[in-house]
Amino acid sequence: MIVESGNSLQETKRRNRILIKNKIFRMEHALRNEIARELGLTLPTITNSINEMIREGLVITEPLSQERRNKNSGRRPLAVAFRREAAYAIGIELGPYYSRAILVNLRGEAVESVTNPKASESYGKMLSELENLVEHFLHRIDRDQLIGIGIGVPGFVDTDRGRIRYTFREDWNGKTLGEDLGRRFSVPVSVDNNTRLRATGYEMLLREERPGMFAYFFVSRGIACPILMNDLVLSGDSAGAGELGQTVLLSSDHEGQKRTVTTDQLASESALFELCRREIAEGRLAALRKRLDAGEDLTMRLILDLQMGGDQEIDALIDGCIHGQALAMANVVNLLNPNAVVVDAYMMTWKTNRERLVAYAREHFFGMNEKDVEIRFREYDSYDGALGAALGCIQKNFLNI
């Protein structure tokens, strides 16, 4: 005879509630019977849990859209959704070029967003900048509505302690950012690698069928590629984001000599900027030099603008970077065989660059990967990192408890 422990039924109820909350968040129109079918739970279990959340003011019912009503015959069902103003989260990405911050409601919808110059290299000044960003959003909501703050940082992060293990801003290394900011506002503060958060945010907002396993290929100052399987990032809490930029590739210099380089040195935005500076120093890239002499900064926006305007020299440099990205992507695909690769890169806002990346990558996909692996492009949004930080906070502090 099996004797259940006294809290087993309560624990089962708690776990079911977590599953139901996650389904409500991820489904565009959450119907009770569809939630039951997808989770393998009984309809009364779903109904009881949802009714409890309705009484708590977390969930509301909404009529289906006309399109969905046309697909459902019989009595018109009501969808369930989280009440927008029930809670909020703040997400901040301390990126290499800018700091982006966003306030989102309980459905993951943006309420307000802010862009600041890149964060200070000084940890103390950066912390003060973060406090000002959070205070800005707190004027929009009641403090007791804030379920937490999510911070995305490039590099390696100990997520359990909110500690920055390593990033290119040396004064930040070893600092317990989560504890320091949490003491100031008395709310949970989650700190994680910014690319891991971008990948998590992408998965949470997918309204279509989710691939069982996908790689998130992110190109910025460096290149990272976390892997998600069944909604979880495949790396330890104290890891980076799949630092693909540190993988080694074989390349040729201008004289045809073979050399080993990292993916970051060959194919990142930093590598492209360095190439541009070198070419200008050697008397080339006249159009770019003219724009820089006129006071513009060397940015991906400027470089892409020249490429799309027909600058063949710039186009050749970008093409070389894309080829390096394709080699790195092929290594990931051939090793792990994900169902899909999601590409997040500003330089991929131009269709021609997307087509090149796909063509070059598929040349190096091995065996069935050439046909089986889907390459998706995320429409670039400068706030995706901050959004992912806010959504990761909702996942940790609301959906999973």
C-alpha positions as CSV (number, residue, x, y, z in Angstrom):
1,M,0.0,0.0,0.0
2,I,1.4,3.4,-1.0
3,V,0.9,6.2,1.6
4,E,1.1,9.7,0.1
5,S,2.8,12.3,2.1
6,G,0.6,15.0,3.7
7,N,1.6,17.7,1.2
8,S,1.6,15.6,-2.0
9,L,-1.8,16.8,-3.3
10,Q,-0.9,20.4,-2.6
11,E,2.4,20.0,-4.4
12,T,0.6,18.4,-7.4
13,K,-1.8,21.3,-7.4
14,R,1.2,23.8,-7.3
15,R,2.9,22.0,-10.2
16,N,-0.2,21.9,-12.3
17,R,-0.7,25.6,-11.7
18,I,2.8,26.3,-13.0
19,L,2.1,24.3,-16.2
20,I,-1.2,26.1,-16.7
21,K,0.3,29.5,-16.2
22,N,3.0,28.8,-18.7
23,K,0.4,27.6,-21.2
24,I,-1.8,30.7,-20.8
25,F,1.2,33.0,-21.3
26,R,2.4,31.2,-24.4
27,M,-0.9,30.6,-26.2
28,E,-2.4,33.5,-28.2
29,H,-5.9,32.5,-27.3
30,A,-5.9,30.1,-24.4
31,L,-9.0,27.9,-24.3
32,R,-9.5,25.6,-21.3
33,N,-10.1,22.5,-23.4
34,E,-6.9,23.2,-25.5
35,I,-4.9,23.7,-22.3
36,A,-6.2,20.4,-20.9
37,R,-5.4,18.5,-24.1
38,E,-1.9,19.9,-24.5
39,L,-1.0,19.3,-20.8
40,G,-2.7,15.9,-20.5
41,L,-4.8,17.2,-17.5
42,T,-8.5,16.9,-16.9
43,L,-10.8,19.7,-17.8
44,P,-12.0,20.1,-14.1
45,T,-8.3,20.4,-13.0
46,I,-7.8,23.2,-15.6
47,T,-11.1,25.0,-14.7
48,N,-10.5,24.9,-10.9
49,S,-7.0,26.3,-11.3
50,I,-8.1,29.1,-13.7
51,N,-11.1,30.0,-11.5
52,E,-8.7,30.4,-8.5
53,M,-6.5,32.8,-10.6
54,I,-9.6,34.7,-11.7
55,R,-10.6,35.2,-8.0
56,E,-7.0,36.4,-7.3
57,G,-7.3,39.0,-10.0
58,L,-4.5,37.4,-12.2
59,V,-6.7,36.0,-15.0
60,I,-9.6,37.3,-17.0
61,T,-11.8,35.8,-19.7
62,E,-12.0,37.4,-23.2
63,P,-14.1,36.7,-26.3
64,L,-12.4,34.9,-29.1
65,S,-11.4,36.9,-32.3
66,Q,-13.7,36.5,-35.3
67,E,-11.1,34.3,-37.0
68,R,-11.0,31.9,-34.1
69,R,-14.8,32.0,-33.6
70,N,-15.2,30.8,-37.2
71,K,-13.1,27.8,-36.4
72,N,-15.1,26.8,-33.4
73,S,-18.6,25.6,-33.9
74,G,-21.3,25.3,-31.2
75,R,-21.4,27.5,-28.1
76,R,-18.9,30.3,-28.3
77,P,-16.1,29.6,-25.8
78,L,-14.2,32.3,-23.9
79,A,-10.5,32.5,-23.9
80,V,-8.5,33.1,-20.8
81,A,-5.5,35.5,-20.4
82,F,-3.5,37.3,-17.8
83,R,-4.8,40.6,-16.6
84,R,-2.4,43.1,-18.1
85,E,-2.2,45.4,-15.1
86,A,-2.0,42.6,-12.5
87,A,1.8,42.9,-12.4
88,Y,4.8,44.3,-14.3
89,A,8.5,43.5,-14.9
90,I,11.4,45.7,-15.8
91,G,14.0,44.5,-18.3
92,I,17.4,46.1,-19.0
93,E,20.1,45.1,-21.4
94,L,23.5,46.6,-20.8
95,G,24.7,46.2,-24.4
96,P,28.0,47.0,-26.0
97,Y,26.6,50.2,-27.7
98,Y,23.6,51.3,-25.7
99,S,21.6,50.5,-22.5
100,R,18.0,49.6,-23.4
101,A,15.3,49.4,-20.7
102,I,11.6,48.3,-21.0
103,L,8.6,48.0,-18.8
104,V,6.3,45.1,-19.7
105,N,2.9,44.0,-18.3
106,L,1.9,40.5,-17.3
107,R,1.3,39.5,-20.9
108,G,4.8,40.5,-21.9
109,E,3.6,43.6,-23.8
110,A,5.7,46.7,-23.8
111,V,4.3,49.6,-21.8
112,E,7.3,52.0,-22.1
113,S,10.9,51.8,-23.3
114,V,14.0,53.9,-22.8
115,T,17.4,54.1,-24.6
116,N,20.5,55.5,-22.8
117,P,24.1,55.7,-24.0
118,K,26.2,52.7,-23.2
119,A,26.7,52.0,-19.5
120,S,29.7,53.4,-17.7
121,E,32.8,51.3,-17.5
122,S,32.8,52.1,-13.7
123,Y,30.7,49.6,-11.8
124,G,29.5,52.2,-9.3
125,K,28.4,54.7,-11.9
126,M,26.7,51.9,-13.9
127,L,24.8,50.9,-10.8
128,S,23.6,54.5,-10.3
129,E,22.5,54.6,-14.0
130,L,20.5,51.4,-13.4
131,E,18.8,52.9,-10.3
132,N,17.7,56.0,-12.4
133,L,16.3,53.7,-15.1
134,V,14.3,51.7,-12.6
135,E,13.0,54.9,-10.8
136,H,11.8,56.2,-14.1
137,F,9.5,53.2,-14.6
138,L,8.3,53.1,-11.0
139,H,6.6,56.4,-11.6
140,R,4.3,54.6,-14.0
141,I,3.1,51.8,-11.6
142,D,2.6,51.0,-8.0
143,R,5.7,49.5,-6.4
144,D,3.8,46.5,-5.2
145,Q,2.9,45.6,-8.8
146,L,6.6,45.1,-9.7
147,I,7.4,41.4,-9.6
148,G,11.1,41.9,-10.4
149,I,13.9,43.4,-12.5
150,G,15.8,41.5,-15.1
151,I,19.3,42.5,-16.2
152,G,21.1,41.2,-19.3
153,V,24.9,41.5,-19.4
154,P,27.3,40.3,-22.1
155,G,29.7,37.6,-20.9
156,F,29.6,35.0,-18.1
157,V,27.2,35.4,-15.2
158,D,26.5,33.4,-12.0
159,T,22.8,33.5,-12.2
160,D,22.2,32.0,-8.8
161,R,24.0,34.9,-7.1
162,G,23.4,37.6,-9.7
163,R,27.2,37.9,-10.0
164,I,29.0,39.0,-13.1
165,R,31.9,36.5,-13.5
166,Y,33.4,38.0,-16.7
167,T,32.6,40.7,-19.1
168,F,34.6,43.1,-21.3
169,R,34.0,45.9,-18.8
170,E,36.7,44.9,-16.3
171,D,35.4,46.9,-13.4
172,W,32.2,45.0,-13.4
173,N,33.9,41.6,-13.0
174,G,33.2,39.8,-9.7
175,K,30.4,42.2,-8.7
176,T,27.1,40.9,-7.3
177,L,24.8,43.1,-9.4
178,G,21.7,41.2,-8.4
179,E,22.3,41.8,-4.7
180,D,23.4,45.4,-5.0
181,L,20.4,46.5,-7.1
182,G,18.0,44.2,-5.1
183,R,18.9,46.0,-1.8
184,R,18.1,49.3,-3.4
185,F,14.5,48.4,-4.5
186,S,13.6,45.4,-2.3
187,V,12.5,43.3,-5.3
188,P,14.0,40.2,-6.9
189,V,16.7,41.1,-9.4
190,S,17.7,38.5,-11.9
191,V,21.0,38.8,-13.8
192,D,21.9,36.6,-16.8
193,N,23.8,36.6,-20.0
194,N,22.0,38.9,-22.5
195,T,22.0,36.5,-25.4
196,R,20.5,33.7,-23.2
197,L,17.7,36.2,-22.3
198,R,17.2,37.1,-25.9
199,A,16.7,33.4,-26.7
200,T,14.4,32.9,-23.7
201,G,12.3,35.9,-24.7
202,Y,12.0,34.7,-28.3
203,E,10.7,31.3,-27.2
204,M,8.2,32.8,-24.7
205,L,6.6,34.9,-27.4
206,L,6.4,32.3,-30.1
207,R,2.8,31.8,-31.1
208,E,3.5,29.2,-33.7
209,E,4.6,25.6,-33.2
210,R,7.9,25.5,-31.3
211,P,10.8,23.5,-32.5
212,G,11.9,20.9,-30.0
213,M,15.5,22.2,-30.1
214,F,16.8,25.4,-31.7
215,A,20.0,27.4,-31.8
216,Y,19.9,31.1,-31.2
217,F,22.6,32.7,-33.4
218,F,23.3,36.2,-32.2
219,V,25.7,38.6,-33.9
220,S,26.8,41.8,-32.2
221,R,30.1,43.0,-30.7
222,G,30.8,39.2,-30.5
223,I,29.0,36.1,-31.6
224,A,27.0,33.8,-29.3
225,C,24.8,30.8,-29.9
226,P,22.9,29.3,-26.9
227,I,20.9,26.2,-27.6
228,L,17.3,25.8,-26.3
229,M,15.7,22.4,-25.9
230,N,12.1,22.0,-24.6
231,D,12.0,25.7,-23.4
232,L,15.3,25.4,-21.5
233,V,18.7,26.9,-22.3
234,L,21.3,24.2,-22.5
235,S,24.1,25.6,-20.4
236,G,24.8,25.8,-16.7
237,D,23.7,28.7,-14.6
238,S,27.3,29.9,-14.3
239,A,27.9,29.7,-18.1
240,G,27.9,32.1,-20.9
241,A,25.6,31.9,-23.9
242,G,27.4,29.4,-25.9
243,E,30.4,31.5,-26.7
244,L,30.6,30.6,-30.4
245,G,32.8,33.6,-31.0
246,Q,35.7,31.8,-29.3
247,T,35.6,28.7,-31.5
248,V,38.6,28.5,-33.8
249,L,38.4,28.6,-37.6
250,L,41.0,28.2,-40.3
251,S,41.3,31.3,-42.6
252,S,43.6,32.8,-45.2
253,D,45.3,36.2,-45.0
254,H,45.8,38.6,-47.9
255,E,48.8,36.7,-49.1
256,G,47.0,33.3,-49.0
257,Q,48.7,32.1,-45.9
258,K,46.6,29.9,-43.6
259,R,46.0,31.1,-40.1
260,T,43.8,30.1,-37.2
261,V,41.4,32.8,-36.0
262,T,38.4,32.8,-33.7
263,T,34.9,33.4,-35.1
264,D,34.8,36.8,-33.3
265,Q,38.0,37.8,-35.0
266,L,36.6,36.9,-38.4
267,A,32.9,37.5,-38.4
268,S,31.6,39.7,-35.6
269,E,30.7,43.4,-35.8
270,S,33.9,44.2,-33.9
271,A,35.9,42.3,-36.6
272,L,34.0,44.3,-39.3
273,F,34.8,47.6,-37.6
274,E,38.5,46.7,-37.4
275,L,38.5,45.8,-41.1
276,C,37.0,49.1,-42.0
277,R,39.6,51.0,-40.0
278,R,42.4,49.1,-41.6
279,E,41.0,49.6,-45.1
280,I,40.7,53.4,-44.4
281,A,44.2,53.6,-43.2
282,E,45.4,52.0,-46.4
283,G,43.5,54.6,-48.5
284,R,40.4,52.6,-49.4
285,L,36.7,52.9,-48.5
286,A,36.5,56.5,-49.7
287,A,32.7,56.8,-49.1
288,L,33.0,55.6,-45.5
289,R,35.9,57.9,-44.8
290,K,33.9,60.8,-46.1
291,R,31.0,60.1,-43.8
292,L,33.3,59.6,-40.8
293,D,35.1,62.9,-41.6
294,A,31.8,64.6,-41.6
295,G,31.3,63.6,-38.0
296,E,29.4,60.3,-38.2
297,D,30.3,57.4,-35.9
298,L,31.4,54.0,-37.2
299,T,28.3,51.9,-36.6
300,M,26.6,49.0,-38.2
301,R,23.8,51.3,-39.3
302,L,26.3,53.4,-41.3
303,I,28.1,50.4,-42.8
304,L,24.8,48.8,-43.8
305,D,23.5,52.0,-45.3
306,L,26.6,52.2,-47.6
307,Q,26.3,48.5,-48.5
308,M,22.6,49.0,-49.5
309,G,23.6,52.1,-51.4
310,G,25.8,50.0,-53.7
311,D,29.3,50.4,-52.1
312,Q,31.1,47.4,-53.5
313,E,34.1,47.7,-51.1
314,I,31.9,47.6,-48.1
315,D,29.8,44.8,-49.6
316,A,32.9,42.7,-50.0
317,L,33.9,43.2,-46.4
318,I,30.4,42.3,-45.1
319,D,30.3,39.3,-47.4
320,G,33.5,38.0,-45.8
321,C,32.0,38.4,-42.4
322,I,28.9,36.5,-43.4
323,H,30.9,33.7,-44.8
324,G,32.7,33.4,-41.4
325,Q,29.3,33.4,-39.7
326,A,28.1,30.7,-42.0
327,L,31.0,28.4,-41.1
328,A,30.4,28.9,-37.4
329,M,26.7,28.2,-37.9
330,A,27.5,25.0,-39.8
331,N,29.7,23.8,-37.0
332,V,26.8,24.2,-34.6
333,V,24.3,22.5,-36.9
334,N,26.6,19.6,-37.8
335,L,27.5,18.9,-34.1
336,L,24.0,19.3,-32.5
337,N,21.5,18.9,-35.3
338,P,18.9,21.4,-34.0
339,N,15.5,21.6,-35.6
340,A,16.1,25.3,-36.4
341,V,18.6,28.1,-36.2
342,V,17.2,31.5,-35.2
343,V,19.4,34.4,-36.5
344,D,19.4,37.7,-34.6
345,A,21.7,40.3,-36.2
346,Y,21.4,43.9,-37.4
347,M,23.3,43.2,-40.6
348,M,20.6,40.7,-41.5
349,T,18.0,43.4,-41.8
350,W,18.9,43.5,-45.5
351,K,17.4,40.6,-47.5
352,T,20.5,40.1,-49.6
353,N,22.6,39.4,-46.5
354,R,20.1,36.9,-45.3
355,E,20.2,35.0,-48.6
356,R,24.0,34.9,-48.5
357,L,24.1,33.5,-45.0
358,V,21.6,30.8,-45.9
359,A,23.5,29.9,-49.1
360,Y,26.9,29.8,-47.5
361,A,25.8,27.9,-44.4
362,R,23.9,25.2,-46.4
363,E,27.1,24.6,-48.4
364,H,28.7,23.3,-45.2
365,F,25.7,21.5,-43.6
366,F,26.5,17.8,-43.4
367,G,24.1,15.1,-44.7
368,M,20.4,15.5,-43.9
369,N,21.1,18.8,-42.1
370,E,21.0,20.6,-45.4
371,K,17.3,19.9,-45.8
372,D,16.1,19.2,-42.2
373,V,17.4,22.3,-40.4
374,E,15.3,25.5,-40.8
375,I,17.0,28.9,-40.7
376,R,14.8,31.6,-39.3
377,F,15.5,35.3,-39.1
378,R,14.2,37.3,-36.2
379,E,13.1,40.7,-37.2
380,Y,15.6,43.0,-35.6
381,D,14.4,45.1,-32.7
382,S,16.9,47.1,-30.6
383,Y,14.8,46.3,-27.5
384,D,14.8,42.5,-27.8
385,G,17.5,42.1,-25.2
386,A,15.7,44.3,-22.6
387,L,12.4,42.5,-23.5
388,G,14.1,39.1,-23.0
389,A,15.3,40.3,-19.6
390,A,11.8,41.3,-18.5
391,L,10.3,38.1,-19.8
392,G,12.9,36.0,-18.1
393,C,12.0,37.8,-14.9
394,I,8.3,37.0,-15.5
395,Q,9.2,33.4,-16.1
396,K,11.3,33.1,-12.9
397,N,9.2,35.2,-10.5
398,F,5.7,34.5,-11.7
399,L,5.1,31.7,-14.2
400,N,7.4,29.1,-12.4
401,I,6.2,29.6,-8.9
